[in-house]
Amino acid sequence: MKNMRSFTVIFLSSAMLMLTFGSIIKWFQEPGTGAHAKVYDELFFVYWSLGCAVAIAVYGFFLWLVTTEVDEEPIDAPYLGQIPIERGNVKLSWSLTAIITAFLLVLSSVTFSSIDFFETPELEEDSFTVQVTGWQYYWEYQYPNGINYTSAAGEPLRIPVDTPVVFEVIGGDVFHSFALPEHRIKVDALPSRPNIGWILAEETGNYPIRCYELCGADHAAMIGELEVMEKEDFDQWYRGGDGQ
Amino acid sequence: MKRTLALLAIVLVAFLPGMEGVSNGIGNVDNGCNCHGGGSASEQVTVFISGLPDVYNSTETYQLTVTITGGPDESGSNSGGFNLHANGGTFVSLDNHTRLISEPNKGVEITHTSEGNDVREWNVEWIAPLDDTDEITFRAYGNAVDGDGVNSVGDLWNSHKVTVEGLNSDGGPILDFTNLAWWLIIITILGSVAVVVLLMVRNPAVDKKTVMHWLTTTNHKDIGMLYLWTTILFTLIGLALSLLIRIQLIVPENDFMTGGLFNEAVTMHGAVMVLFAVSPMSFAFANYIVPIQIGAKDMAFPRLNAMSYWLILFGGLVAASGFFFGGAADAGWTFYSPLTSIEYSPGAGISLAGAGLVLLILSVTFSTINFLVTILQMRTPGMPLMKMPMFTWNILFTVILMLAVFPALLSAVLMLVGDRVFGTMFFDPSIDGTTWWLHIFWFFGHPEVYIVLLPGLGMSMEIIPNLVRRPLYGRKTIIFSLVVASIISVLVWAHHMFITGINPTFRKFETIGTELVSVPFGLIYLSLLATFYRSKPNWKQLPLVFVAGAIGIFLVGGITGVYLSSVAMDVNLRGSYYLVAHFHYTLGAVAVMTLGGIYYWYPKMFGRMMDEKLGFYHFWITFIGINLTWIPLFGLTDMPRRIYFYQESAGWELAHLIASIGGFVVFAGQLLFFYNFWRSMKHGEVAGANPWNGSTLEWAVSSPPPVHNFDDAFVYPLTQESE
């Protein structure tokens, strides 16, 4: 039973394998919401399945390698003060390079179609732009009709459902990052240079807004709220805020 | 004389941050009143806070008035603005002319509203805090505005600062003695020093050598030893800080630490671990082993080598000293501008960290020169470049990368310290200094992770072939992969700034570049594995067990890294705990490889083997602990990193509870390791010159090696029979 000696490493590898799978289980319990999340969650699934396949292949390869171990000292065993022996196969290296590169290019093409979707807003007639400014430690929202308030007042950022809305995000003081985790949207808020993001919410409800860049002592408290409203409710609120 | 001058220059650099920074006016003020008139404060304007007592009573209410006099004429509209800040108590807004800002620290800061923009006098209330033992400092900034409403030309500003004492205040403590977490930091720093001193005096080599010897030594082995003690010290500090972070996050809404102290702990944990612990620890072995491996008698420039060591020691101490001087650096180890500016981080911490980094970079630069010359020029005859041992190869690539990227960090840090100390405004937001910082920092920061990784890989490439008794598979492939990886590493820095608004085409280029990193590392990884084919591994040997564990850990880090390299995935994963878990898996793998390296070379350094049984316990505790800590955190793809509390409703507490337990398990394992380290120096089994049957030249000399390593009769290569 020469392989009993490998028990340690077999146990170790299988543990790693299971843990790799387990690493992202939460993902499948809580799908996101909205147009971005659909694209994103699909993309994550592609990466996750390929990642797991690679992990299985590599750990499997390692396990198989350990079962090939021999009892006697190998003929080319290193000895003290030797000139290192070259071993290996150049053709194999090149083919592995080609395989890994091709694999990655496939992944890239999937990625690129998703990122094109994320960064080109599919605007409709009733779309509008909200200017979002990050301050220590709250968000300020400015609507095209002049409505202007902050999350510090406890008010949510209001948008209509099923309408693409553009966010023009900027940092008022330091570097923040404006994120809607459940919609899988994140836009860096750099001081002095606005960044563009957009959202197409598909379900009404309230969702957290968080800051994802360390912005000072109370970074953790920089939490806002997004309220996705029915179109009529939103229009009513929006006109009301117009000062009519 | 020259030496004294050089020393003075270094001392000067270290003390620069002590100089008073230049203030840039009002920060954090709404409605466009940011720093009217620009530049410095104007003496034509007087800002005054009236109504403050000399000594305040607990919870009493005081009526305060902020007035601005002087400056441009009052026009009736848009004539003034103010910002009043206090480090305690509560402000109350009395009318619609003022409003509180800075949630959730309601009341520590108050400013004018757009209605209150037309006057130059504001009334507010201040309620003193319950605890009347603290000094409270009030600082008011005021703008005198000319009312043209167009721009800030002609507007002037000034500020006023008042400090009041509490009834039971004892003159204001310099240090915050009431804060348990702060005390724990101080105790662990001192405790780490004690552990290292215990290890040092136990060292059999110390008996024969005086303190003066260690202060003046230029022998590469003694300096390697000093590096080892120093990096053990910094590792312990870094680990202790990580435990404080884990304590803080163990339950939702924990109040163990304040947000500020948490940020200090997070920042110093990152900076100390990456820059002063893991990377220099491999340089302990580089110093000790590389010259022997290539058959040299010492480094090329022994005195420069000593200089490198002392610079890194004091660099680390200066950077960490912020804890004793009112607060360490608190803007994250990436030091994103403008949070690092004097305006948003007024303490000495960031300047001290900057000074420490300057010393580190000097040290690294000297080391680089030293290792390049040593490796390229001092190899024993008969050892061509391509036949060098793999650890030396990896150190060679490491120092080349260091030479390429540390100058970028030096320029970034000098500009940052210039901004803070002299007001140079390199990273001023108005010229997009944030992006500028990101580019320079990550041009250094990305290759830095390879600088940390390569020595660890080098150790694996020594340990695996010797302990599985087969030559390394694909030696040439590995060397060329390292070349490719080094080149790619300096081209892909922008993947750290995918969603900062850089050009979309550039982002795609960076995505492909980043993914291509896994080609050379994939080849290296598979070659390491293939070495096991038809081999004779001895799983009782600790270095092999550690390296095998590290290989397992590294695969998880590598695969999750491919997810992050995708610009589209990064949109959601950026700044989340998923990212944190990813890089702790890669750096954790390096740490475990380095532990393998310690077990491997310990007999060479101290002449005795480390205890096997304790070593196995250490391995399993560390391995389980690392996975216990970081696997649950992969699930927190929606949790921002570096937040010091979270709500129960977020549903993150179970993952953090497990992770915190894991953190303590890892720490316990390392205590066991240091006990083993300490014990084996006297009680370990005596090791011969070559306990692992190694093939490289460090095993051809006695353990520990003689002062000049080799006698003149030494010839490379040895023949198999001469063994």
Interface residues (C-beta under 8 A of the other chain):
Chain A: R5 S6 T8 V9 L12 S13 A15 M16 L19 T20 G22 S23 I24 I25 K26 W27 V39 Y40 L43 F44 Y47 W48 G51 V54 A55 V58 Y59 F61 F62 L65 V66 T68 E69 V70 D71 E72 E73 P74 D76 A77 P78 Y79 L80 G81 Q82 I83 P84 I85 E86 R87 G88 N89 V90 S93 L96 T97 I100 T101 L104 L105 L107 S108 T111 F112 S114 I115 F118 E119 W135 Q136 Y137 Y138 S151 A152 G171 D173 V174 F175 S177 A179 P181 E182 R184 I185 K186 V187 D188 L190 P191 S192 R193 N195 I196 R210 C211 Y212 E213 L214 C215 G216 A217 D218 H219 A220 A221
Chain B: G27 N28 D30 I101 S102 E103 P104 N105 T258 G259 G260 N263 V266 D330 A331 G332 Y336 S337 P338 L339 Y344 G382 M383 K387 P389 M390 P429 S430 I431 D432 T434 T435 P465 N466 R469 R470 P471 L472 Y473 G474 R475 K476 T477 M497 I499 T500 G501 P504 R507 K508 T511 I512 E515 L516 S518 V519 G522 L523 Y525 L526 S527 L529 A530 F532 Y533 R534 S535 K536 P537 W539 V545 A548 G549 I551 G552 I553 L555 V556 I559 T560 V562 Y563 S566 V567 A568 M569 V571 N572 R574 G575 S576 A581 F623 N627 I631 F634 G635 L636 T637 D638 P640 R641 R642 I643 Y644 F645 Y646 N690 N693 G694 S695 L697 W699 A700 Y716 P717 L718 T719 Q720 S722 E723
